[in-house]
Amino acid sequence: MITKPVIPPVAASQVPKPAGNYRWRIVALLFFATVVNYVDRTVLSFTIIDDNFKRDMLGLASNQPLTEAANAQFKVQMGYVDGAFKLMYALGFILIGWLIDRIGTKKGYSLGIFIWSVAGIGTAFVGSLMGLRFMRGLLGLGEASNFPAAIKTVAEWFPKKERSLANGIFNAGTNIGVILTALAIPYMTLTYGWRASFLITGALGAFLLLFWWILYSKPEENKNLTKEELAYINSDASEEQAQEKIPWIKMLSYRQTWALMVGKFLADPIWWFYLFWLPDFFNSNEALDQKLDLKTVGIPFLVIYLVSDVGSVFFGWLSTKFMQMGWSLNKARKTTMLICALCVVPTFFASITSNIYVAIALISLAASAHQGWSANLYTFGSDLFPKSMVASATGIGGMAGAIGGTLFGIVTGIVVAYVGYLPLFIFASVAYLIALGIIQLIMPRLEPIKRVE
């Protein structure tokens, strides 16, 4: 095998100063893309509490009452619909993650945006559960492009010490997307009907595709980037450029890959549980002293996901701060993730308290901690793998998360319909600690792949 020459590392005193901040504009573009991604993803979470949507999906007449049995059947079916999204999301991570590493971030992400926008618009025209499952599956396939593309972009545009903060910022777009959905979709659904909600939000992808195609390029191809900022971006590139491309199947033989997969498999299902089922939790949980409907659900979600935004940026910044203080990458990442895991532990109480404000506060803290966890876990792809394989590594991790989410999503529909929310919140409380413990067993010390045999 022909190996690339090893370039001597740049001494700390030789690292150029970041003359310019254009790289942060790229983060802003990723933030906007992630907002649109999550708007299209979470529209269904709010329409499932609309009675007209329930009747249309169950094939009932518009004036036919929704019985307790019909509602239970609907929740079980929504578990399968959610599972269809996540199953194709898992497949999409592998296919599009691989594709992005082959044809480049710009083209690969553009294809993903196009697919998910078609699915978003197409959902407005479905009239059955089978059609809904198909469109949600197609949506999952396209939306899987977001994180492999975004994380690879961060790896291309930022040195390692800034990546967790950059990831935290663009990842905050997930929360803004949910907030905008929570504020806009109930109004759209009540005023224009649930079909208009999917049609309008799906069309946002066309604007995103245009912006992405015009504005994105690699650093070395960007005419607005100063030589000094380009040198700063590439200041720790020597060690990464010395790596060979790793065949996809070969990646499964590395501990680094399994550490990433475990973190995603156990944590991602919890986040998707919040995204998909929280509107129903606040609408139908018998323990709560207040119930939320389409007219009142917006404000609690505004609170939950604004707090989540703070967590995404803060915990991304905290890990970066630890490294600036001289902590090793291993200590900085794992300490921050431990803090996040501990913040999630009290969440189970949200399912048994009667006070809706306590439930909102606990879920806000848990969602914030999850975003902090994710901001640091996302950096595993760029911390542990060469840039040429970041999208593939992220795709494998995302696949593991989506498989976990698929299994958890299907079980959730059944548990919610016949048992309630308590078992699900108990699992959510401990999943992150379990994941971190397994990661520690797999990789007592986080370190990049040394060489490819």
GUVEX-697433 format. One record per atom (N, C-alpha, C): residue in one letter; y negated, z negated, x. Coordinates in steps of 0.02 Angstrom, whole numbers, plus 50000, padded with zeros to 5 digits. Layout:
// residues N
AYZX
...
//
This chain:
// residues 453
M500605000050042
M500005000050000
M499385000050044
I498905004150025
I498285004350063
I497834998850037
T497614994650082
T497174989150062
T496464990450083
K496004987750046
K495304988550062
K495114983750119
P494654985750161
P494454981250215
P494124975050188
V494264969450220
V493964963150199
V493274962550229
I492774961850187
I492084961150210
I491934953850222
P491664951950278
P491514944850292
P491064942050238
P491184935850216
P490764932750165
P490044931950190
V489584932150143
V488884931350159
V488724923950167
A488414922050222
A488234915150233
A487704913050183
A487694906550166
A487234903950116
A486514905650133
S486354905350198
S485664906750219
S485474914050212
Q485994918450207
Q485874925650202
Q485854928150131
V486024923850082
V486024925950013
V485314927549990
P485184933649967
P484514935649948
P484264931849886
K483614931349882
K483314928149824
K483304932949766
P483374930449704
P483404934849646
P482714937449626
A482464942449665
A481804945249651
A481854949749590
G481724947049531
G481784950749470
G482254947249421
N482184948849358
N482604945549307
N482874950549257
Y482954956749278
Y483204961849231
Y483904960149206
R484294956749247
R484974955049227
R484994950949163
W484454947049151
W484434942949090
W484294947249028
R484004953149037
R483934957848981
R484614960348959
I485064961249007
I485734963348990
I486084957848949
V485964951548967
V486244946048927
V485964946248856
A485314947848850
A485014948348783
A485344953748742
L485524959348774
L485864964748740
L486564962548718
L486914958948761
L487574956248743
L487514951148686
F486984947148688
F486864942248635
F486794945848567
F486384951148566
F486274954948504
F486934957948479
A487324960748526
A487964963748507
A488444958548478
T488444952648507
T488894947348483
T488664944848414
V488014944748402
V487764942948335
V488034947748283
V487974954248296
V488214959148248
V488974958648239
N489324957548294
N490054956748291
N490254951148244
Y489904945548248
Y490084939848207
Y489814940248136
V489274943848125
V489064945148057
V489604948948019
D489844954348050
D490364958348017
D491014954448010
R491144949948056
R491774946148055
R491774940847999
T491204937747986
T491194931847942
T490954933247871
V490794939547855
V490594941047786
V491134938847737
L491754940147754
L492304938447708
L492354930947696
S492174926847746
S492234919647739
S491804917047682
F491264920447667
F490824918147613
F490974921647547
T491214927847550
T491384931147487
T492014928347455
I492444924847495
I493054922147464
I492924916447415
I492304913847415
I492154908647365
I491794911647304
D491744918247303
D491444921747245
D491994923347195
D491914921147134
D492424922147083
D492564929447068
N492034933647069
N492134940747057
N492574943947110
F492474941847173
F492884944347227
F493614942247217
K493714936047198
K494394933547186
K494744937747131
R494384938847077
R494684942647021
R494854949747043
D494394952947080
D494514959847101
D495134960247147
M495204955447192
M495764955547238
M496434953847204
L496404949647152
L497004947747116
L497164952547058
G496724957447046
G496844962246993
G496724959346924
L496274954546918
L496124951446853
L495514954646821
A495474954046756
A494894956546719
A494284952346736
S493684955246728
S493074951846748
S492934945646708
N493194945146648
N493084939346605
N493684934646603
Q494184936146643
Q494794932046643
Q494694925746684
P494864919846657
P494754913646694
P495224913046754
L494974909646805
L495374908446866
L495734901746858
T496374901946849
T496764895846841
T496904892646909
E497154886546908
E497334883146969
E497864886947008
A498344889746971
A498874893747003
A498594900047035
A498104903247002
A497794909247029
A497414907647093
N497054902047093
N496684900047153
N497154898547211
A497714895247196
A498204893847249
A498494900247276
Q498664904947232
Q498924911347254
Q498414915047298
F497774914747278
F497254918047315
F497194915247386
K497234908547393
K497184905547459
K497764907447504
V498354907647476
V498934909847515
V498834917047539
Q498604921347494
Q498494928347512
Q497934929047564
M497424924947560
M496894925247610
M497154923147679
G497654918747680
G497974917147744
G498294923247775
Y498624927447734
Y498924933547760
Y498394938747780
V497854939047742
V497304943547760
V497004941547827
D496894934947835
D496634932447898
D497134933747955
G497774933147940
G498284934547990
G498284941848011
A498154946447964
A498124953647980
A497554955048029
F496984951948017
F496414952748063
F496614950448133
K496904944548138
K497044941648204
K497614945248240
L498094947648202
L498644951448233
L498384957748266
M497954961448231
M497664967448261
M497144965748314
Y496834960048306
Y496364957648357
Y496744956448423
A497354953648417
A497764952548477
A497954959248509
L498164963948469
L498344970548495
L497724973948525
G497164973148492
G496544976248516
G496324973448583
F496424967048595
F496254964148659
F496624967548716
I497264968748706
I497664971948758
I497454979248768
L497414982948713
L497264990048718
L496554991348743
I496064987948712
I495374989348730
I495184986048796
G495474980148811
G495354977148876
G495584981748932
W496174984648923
W496444989448972
W496004995648975
L495794998148915
L495395004248912
L494715003348946
I494404997648936
I493754996348966
I493794996449042
D494334993649070
D494414993849142
D494555000949168
R494785005449124
R494935012249145
R494355017049136
I494015016749079
I493485021649065
I492795018649072
G492755012149084
G492105008949094
G491865005149033
T491415000449045
T491174996048992
T490784999848939
K490365004548961
K489935008048913
K490335011948861
K490815015948884
K491205020048838
K491705015748797
G492025011048832
G492525006948797
G492225002748742
Y491654999648756
Y491334995448705
Y491064999748648
S490805005648664
S490555010148612
S491105011848562
L491705013148588
L492275014648543
L492425008648498
G492425002648527
G492554996648487
G492044995648433
I491404996548449
I490874995748399
I490965000648341
F491135006948359
F491235012048307
F491795010148260
I492355007948288
I492935006148246
I492775000348200
W492474995048226
W492354989248182
W491824990748130
S491344995248145
S490834996948095
S491135000948038
V491585005548054
V491945009348002
V492335004647957
A492664999647988
A493064994947948
A492614990547905
G492034988447932
G491584984347893
G491334988047831
I491124994247840
I490884998247784
I491464999747736
G492055001247763
G492625002847722
G492844997247676
T492724991047697
T492914985247656
T492544985247589
A491954988147588
A491564988447526
A491914992547472
F492404996547491
F492715001147443
F493434999247426
V493684993547451
V494374991647436
V494414988547367
G495014989147337
G495104986347270
G495754982647263
S496074980847319
S496704977347316
S496794973247379
L497274968547377
L497424964447435
L497704968647492
M498094973847475
M498364978147527
M497804981847564
G497324984447526
G496754987847556
G496334983147598
L496264976947574
L495874972047612
L496224970347677
R496894969547676
R497264968147737
R497184973847788
F497214979947763
F497144985747808
F496464985747842
M495934984947802
M495264985247831
M495124979347878
R495394973547861
R495294967847907
R495694968847972
G496264972147967
G496634973748027
G496254978548071
L495954983748041
L495554988548078
L494944985248108
L494644980748071
L494064976948097
L494274972948159
G494844969648155
G495084965748212
G495194970048273
L495474976048264
L495594980548319
L494944982348355
G494424983948317
G493784985748347
G493414979848377
E493424974148340
E493034968448363
E493324965248426
A493944966648442
A494244964048503
A493894966548565
S493494971748559
S493144974548618
S492574970148641
N492314965748598
N491694962248614
N491744957948677
F492234953548680
F492254948848736
F492494951848801
P493014956248801
P493174959548864
P492574963448893
A492214966948849
A491634970848872
A491074966348897
A490934961048859
A490384956548877
A490524952748941
I491134950248949
I491294946349008
I491334950849070
K491574956849062
K491574961549118
K490854963349137
T490424964049087
T489714965549100
T489394959849140
V489534953549119
V489264947849156
V489524947749227
A490164949349237
A490444949549305
A490104954949347
E489904960449315
E489574965949352
E488844964349367
W488524960249325
W487804959249330
W487604952449359
F488074947849370
F487894941149392
F488354938749448
P488074934949496
P488494931449544
P488854925649509
K489384923149541
K489804918149508
K489424912049484
K488944909749524
K488614903449506
K488194903849443
E488044909849419
E487644910649358
E488054912949298
R488694914149308
R489084917349255
R489204912749196
S489334906349207
S489474901949150
S488854901349105
L488254901249136
L487644900949096
L487554907449058
A487654913149092
A487584919649058
A488094920349001
N488704918049014
N489214918248961
N489024913648903
G488744907848919
G488524903148867
G487984906048823
I487524909848854
I486974912748816
I487214918248769
F487604922948796
F487834928348750
F488314925548698
N488714920548718
N489194917548670
N488834913948614
A488204911748626
A487814908648573
A487674913548516
G487744919948530
G487664924948477
G488174924248422
T488754921348438
T489254920248385
T488974915648331
N488624910548353
N488354905648305
N487774908548265
I487344912348299
I486794915448263
I487064920448211
G487604923948230
G487904928548182
G488154924948120
V488474919148130
V488724915348072
V488134912648031
I487614910248065
I487024907648029
I486704913047985
L486604918948015
L486304924347976
L486744926247916
T487394926247928
T487864927847874
T487824922547819
A487804916247839
A487784910747790
A487144910947749
L486594913147779
L485964913347743
L485894919647700
A486164925247724
A486044931547690
A486594933347639
I487224932247657
I487774934747615
I487814931447547
P487724924747541
P487724921947473
P487204925147428
Y486594926247455
Y486074929447415
Y486264936647397
M486504940447446
M486704947447433
M487264947747381
T487744943247388
T488314943247343
T488114941547271
L487694936447265
L487464934447198
L487004939647167
T486614943147208
T486114947847182
T486394954847173
Y486764957247222
Y486984964247222
Y487744965047216
G488114959647223
G488844960047220
G489144959947290
W489784958247293
W490104957347358
W490184963847395
R490244969447361
R490324975847395
R489704977747435
A489114976347409
A488494977747445
A488454973647509
S488724967647508
S488704963447568
S489064966647626
F489664969547612
F490044972847664
F489714979347686
L489434982947639
L489134989347654
L488524988547700
I488094983847684
I487484982847723
I487634980147792
T488064975147796
T488214972147861
T488604976947905
G489054980947876
G489434985747915
G488984990947947
A488434992647913
A487974997747939
A487594995248001
L487564988648011
L487234986048071
L487544988648135
G488194990148133
G488534992548192
G488264999148217
A488015003348172
A487735009848192
A487115008748236
F486705003948218
F486115002348258
F486314999448326
L486814995048325
L487054992148387
L487324997448434
L487705002148407
L487995007448448
L487445011548482
L486915012948445
L486355016648473
L486015012848529
F485865006448517
F485545002248569
F485985001748631
W486625000548621
W487074999648678
W487105006048720
W487165011748688
W487235017948725
W486605019748765
I486035018148737
I485395019748770
I485235014848826
L485375008448816
L485115003248861
L485595001148916
Y486255002048907
Y486714999248956
Y486875004049013
S486915001349073
S487175004949131
S487404999849182
K487785001949231
K487974997449285
K487374995849329
P487364990049364
P486794988249405
P486594993549455
E487084996449490
E486935001349542
E486665007849514
E486725008849448
E486475014949417
E485825013849379
N485585007649378
N485005005849339
N484365006649379
K483915010849356
K483295012249393
K482785006749387
N482865002149339
N482384996749329
N482534990649372
L483084990749409
L483294985049449
L483014985649520
T482704980249543
T482454980249612
T483024979749662
K482914981949722
K483424981449774
K483604974249788
E483094969849785
E483214962749798
E483664959649744
E483534961349681
E483954958549628
E484664961349631
L484724967749648
L485394970649656
L485774967149712
A485434965749767
A485754962149823
A485964955149802
Y485554951849761
Y485724945149736
Y486324945449690
I486354950349646
I486924951149601
I487564951949640
N487524955649695
N488124957049736
N488214952149794
S487874946449792
S487874941849849
S488554938849864
D488984938249814
D489654935649827
D490184940849811
A489984947249815
A490444952549795
A490964954149849
S490834952149911
S491264954149966
S491984951849955
E492074945549933
E492744942849923
E493094946249865
E492704948349813
E493004951549755
E493184958849770
Q492774962249810
Q492904969149825
Q493514970049869
A493744964549901
A494324965049944
A494974965349905
Q494944964549839
Q495554964249799
Q495764971149775
E496414972149771
E496694978249742
E496704977449665
K496724983149630
K496844982849559
K497554980249546
I497614976149495
I498254973049480
I498554976449418
P499174978949422
P499484981749362
P499504976449307
W499434978849244
W499394974249188
W499984969449186
I500584972149192
I501184967849186
I501224963049245
K500944964949303
K500954960649361
K500534954449350
M500024955049309
M499574949349297
M499944943449266
L500484944749229
L500854939449197
L501254935149247
S501284937349309
S501634933449361
S501184928449396
Y500544928349378
Y500064923949411
Y499904917849367
R499854912049400
R499674905849364
R498984906449333
Q498534910149365
Q497854910949339
Q497864913949268
T498304918749258
T498354922049193
T498594917049140
W499104913049157
W499384908349108
W498904902649093
A498504900649142
A497994895549129
A497494898049077
L497274904249085
L496814907249037
L497144907948968
M497764910148967
M498114911148903
M498204904648865
V498384899248900
V498484892848866
V497834890348835
G497294890848873
G496644888648847
G496434892348785
K496594898748782
K496424902748723
K496914901648665
F497564901148681
F498074900548629
F497974894348586
L497774888748617
L497704882548581
L497004881448551
A496494884248582
A495804882848560
A495534888048511
D495684894448522
D495414899648479
D495594898848405
P496214896848389
P496384895948318
P495934890948283
I495694885948319
I495254880848288
I494584883948270
W494314887848315
W493674891148301
W493724895848241
W494264899648239
W494344904348183
W494474900548118
F494794894948123
F494884890648064
F494204888648035
Y493744886648079
Y493074884948057
Y492734891048025
L492774896748060
L492414902648037
L492654904847968
F493314904847957
F493584907847896
F493624902847839
W493804896547853
W493974891847800
W493444886747783
L492924885847824
L492434880747809
L492074881747742
P491884887847723
P491584888547656
P492034885947601
D492684887547605
D493154885047555
D493234877447560
F493244874847621
F493294867547631
F492734863947594
F492124866347603
F491554863047571
F491524864547496
N491854869847474
N491854871747404
N492394868347364
S492974866747396
S493544864447357
S493864857847379
N493624854947434
N493934848747459
N493784842947411
E494304840147382
E494224835047331
E493944828447360
A494014827347424
A493784821047454
A493024820547456
L492684826147458
L491954826147466
L491594824247402
D491044820647410
D490664818547352
D490214824147324
Q490134829447364
Q489744835247342
Q490134841547357
K490074846447312
K490394852947323
K489844858147335
L489984862847380
L489504868147395
L489754874747366
D489294878547337
D489464885147312
D489024890347347
L489014896547322
L488634901747354
L487884900247356
K487644896247309
K486934894647308
K486734889247358
T487214885147378
T487044879247420
T487384879147488
V487814883947502
V488214883547564
V487824885347626
G487254888847619
G486904891447677
G486634886247725
I486314880947699
I485974876047742
I486474872247787
P487034869747761
P487514866447805
P487754870847862
F487854877247848
F488074881747901
F487514883047951
L486904883047927
L486334883547973
L486354877848023
V486474871747999
V486504865848042
V487094866248090
I487684867748063
I488294867848105
I488234872748162
Y487994878648148
Y488004883848200
Y487384883848244
L486834880748221
L486284879448268
L486494874348320
V486834869148298
V487094864148345
V487604867448392
S488004871948366
S488484875548407
S488134879648461
D487584882748443
D487194886548492
D486974882048550
V486734876248532
V486524871448584
V487104869848630
G487694868648602
G488274867148642
G488474872848688
S488444878948663
S488634884748703
S488194885348765
V487544884848755
V487084885448812
V487104879248856
F487114873248825
F487084867148864
F487704866348909
F488294867348882
F488894866348923
F488984872048973
G488724878048957
G488714883249007
G488254881349064
W487664878649046
W487184876349097
W487464870449136
L487814865849103
L488064859849136
L488554861649193
S489004866249179
S489474868449230
S489114871549289
T488614875749274
T488204878849327
T487844873449367
K487574868449332
K487204862949365
K487664859149412
F488274857649390
F488754854149433
F488874858049497
M488944864649491
M489064868749550
M488454868949596
Q487864868949567
Q487254868749607
Q487184862049644
M487494856749616
M487494850249648
M488004849749705
G488394855049714
G488884855149768
G489594853949745
W489714853249679
W490394852349654
W490784858849663
S491434858249673
S491854864049676
S491904867349607
L492084873749607
L492184877249544
L492694873649501
N493234871349532
N493764867849496
N493504861549461
K493134857449498
K492884851149470
K492354852349417
A491914857149429
A491374858549382
A491644861049315
R492094865949319
R492364868949257
R492784863849218
K493244860449252
K493694855949216
K493344849749190
T492854847049227
T492484841249202
T492104843049138
T491784848849139
T491414850949080
T491884852049021
M492454855049033
M492944856248979
M493244849748953
L493324844748996
L493564838248973
L493054834948927
I492414835348945
I491894832548902
I491914835948833
C491994842548833
C492034846248770
C492634844048729
A493214843248762
A493824841348726
A493754834448695
L493424829948729
L493334823148702
L492864823148642
C492374827548643
C491904827948587
C492234830248522
V492804833648528
V493144836348469
V493584831148435
V493794826048472
V494294821348447
V494124818248379
P493494816248365
P493354813048299
P493384817748239
T493504824048250
T493434829048196
T493894827648136
F494474824748149
F494954823748094
F494654819848036
F494164815448053
F493854811248002
F493464815347951
A493264821447970
A492884825647923
A493284827347861
S493944827447867
S494364829347810
S494514823647763
I494334817447782
I494484811747739
I493864807947716
T493294809347747
T492684806047726
T492444808947659
S492124804747620
S491844807147556
S491114809347564
N490824807647622
N490114809147634
N490054816047665
I489754820647629
I489704827447654
I489294827947717
Y488804823447724
Y488374823747784
Y488754821547846
V489194816647839
V489624814647895
V490094820347914
A490374823647863
A490814829347877
A490444834847914
I489844836347892
I489444841547926
I489294839547998
A489114833248009
A488954830948076
A489564831448123
L490144829348099
L490744829548141
L490954836648157
I490914841048107
I491094847948119
I490594851348165
S489954849548158
S489434852248202
S489584850448275
L489754844048287
L489924841848355
L490534845548381
A491034846348339
A491654849748361
A491524857148376
A491134860448333
A490984867548344
A490564868448407
S490104863748419
S489694864048479
S490124863248541
A490584858548539
A491034857348596
A491494863348607
H491724866448552
H492144872348560
H491764877848597
Q491144878948579
Q490754884248611
Q490644882748685
G490544876248701
G490494874348771
G491144875648808
W491704873948776
W492364875248804
W492454882748818
S492264886848768
S492354894048774
S491914896948829
A491294894548833
A490834897148885
A491134896148954
N491484890648965
N491794889249030
N492464892849037
L492844893148984
L493494896548988
L493404904048999
Y492884906948969
Y492754914048979
Y492654915749053
T492374910949090
T492254912349161
T492894912549202
F493454910149173
F494094910649210
F494244917849229
G494084922549182
G494224929549196
G493854932049257
S493214930249264
S492824932449321
S492884927749381
D493054921449370
D493154916749425
D493794918249464
L494324920049427
L494994920249456
L495264927249469
F494924932449443
F495174939249451
F494624943749480
P494824949149514
P494324953849540
P493974957449483
K493364959849497
K492974963049444
K493334968849411
S493744972449449
S494094978249422
S494584976349367
M494764969849362
M495254967749313
M494994962549265
V494344961349264
V494064956149221
V494204957549148
A494084963749125
A494194965449055
A494924964649036
S495384966849081
S496094966149066
S496304958849062
A496054954749110
A496214947549109
A495954944349045
T495334946049027
T495044943348966
T495434945748905
G495664952048907
G496064954648852
G496714950948843
I497054949348899
I497684945648894
I497554938648866
G497024935348890
G496844928748863
G496674929148790
G496284934248771
G496104935048702
G496694936548658
M497174940348684
M497794941648647
M498154935148632
A498204930748682
A498534924348672
A498174920248618
G497504920348621
G497124916748570
G497224919648501
A497264926248497
A497344929548432
A498044928348404
I498554928148448
I499234926648424
I499254919548396
G498954914848433
G498904908048407
G498534907748342
G497984911548338
G497594911748276
G497964914848218
T498374919948232
T498774923148180
T499264918148149
L499624914748192
L500114909748168
L499764904148130
F499224901648159
F498864896148128
F498544898348062
G498294904548061
G497964907048000
G498434907647942
I499034910247954
I499534910947900
I499744904147874
V499864899447921
V500064892647901
V499494889247863
T498884890547884
T498304887247853
T498264888847779
G498354895247760
G498314897047690
G498804893147647
I499414892247672
I499924888647635
I499764881147632
V499564878347690
V499414871147693
V498824869347648
V498294873447651
V497704872147610
V497874872447536
A498284877347517
A498454878247446
A498874872547418
Y499324869547459
Y499804864847431
Y499774857847462
V499434856947518
V499394850247550
V498684847847556
G498244852147580
G497554850247593
G497364851247665
Y496774848947684
Y496494850547749
Y496654845447804
L496894839547787
L496984834247838
L497434836347896
P498034839147885
P498454841047942
P498124845947990
L497724850347962
L497384855448002
L496844852348046
F496474847548018
F495954844248057
F496244839648110
I496824836748097
I497154832548147
I497344836748208
F497644842548194
F497814847048250
F497194849248288
A496654850848251
A496034852948283
A495764847548330
S495874841248312
S495604835648352
S495924835148421
V496554837048427
V496914835848490
V497074842148528
A496954847948499
A497164854248530
A496844855348599
Y496214853548606
Y495864854948669
Y496114850448725
L496254844148710
L496524839648761
L497214841948783
I497624844148736
I498284846848753
I498214852948798
A497754857448779
A497644863448818
A497424861948890
L496954857248897
L496704855548964
L497254852249005
G497664848148974
G498224845149011
G498704850349037
I498864855348996
I499324860649018
I499004864849073
I498354866349066
I498004870149118
I498034866449185
Q497944859749182
Q497974855749243
Q498674856049274
L499194856149233
L499874856749260
L499994863549291
I499724868749259
I499824875549285
I499424876649349
M498784874449348
M498344875549404
M497964869149420
P498254864749461
P497894858649481
P497224860249514
R497184866049544
R496554868249574
R496424875449554
L495854876749522
L495674883549503
L495474887449566
E495804892849578
E495634896949636
E495814904149620
P495424908949646
P495554915949632
P496194918449665
I496444923949639
I497024927049669
I496854929049740
K497284927049787
K497144928249857
K497284935449878
R497854937949856
R498044944649876
R498544947449825
V498594953949825
V499064957249780
V499624960249822
E500244958349807
E500814960749845
E501104967049813
//
